[in-house]
Amino acid sequence: MSEPTPHAHHSIDYVEFTVTDLEQAKRFYADAFGWQFNDYGPGYAGIRSPRGDAAPEVGGLRVDQEVKAGGPLVLLYSSDLDQSVQAVKDAGGHVVNGPYEFPGGRRFHFTDPSGNELGVWADR
């Protein structure tokens, strides 16, 4: 069993999304991106690291009455942007911008079923 990866000083360590329906949000992110979760009761689920069980969680889903617009834009990386666009649509998300080209590659923005806006980018 490997040791957990230590937290890095001044790095992004955890991203928490406010959602209005925890089970719907878990289904959406599992279907669109293959995310897995640790359940901590009816109001919170931790997002497991894609590096495996020994790695710390990378974020969480927290239930609240509403999602407030604004804040930082979280970007996910994709090795196949067109497949990611389709996965977001198939999982019930809405593409709100793109895909479009930018100097580093291509990207699109989407909203999840609770209204959180995220982006996905690819280097080609």
Summary of the structure (lengths in Angstrom):
residues: 124
radius of gyration: 14.8
end to end distance: 35.5
largest distance: 42.7
contacts: 325
relative contact order: 0.22
helix: 18%
strand: 35%
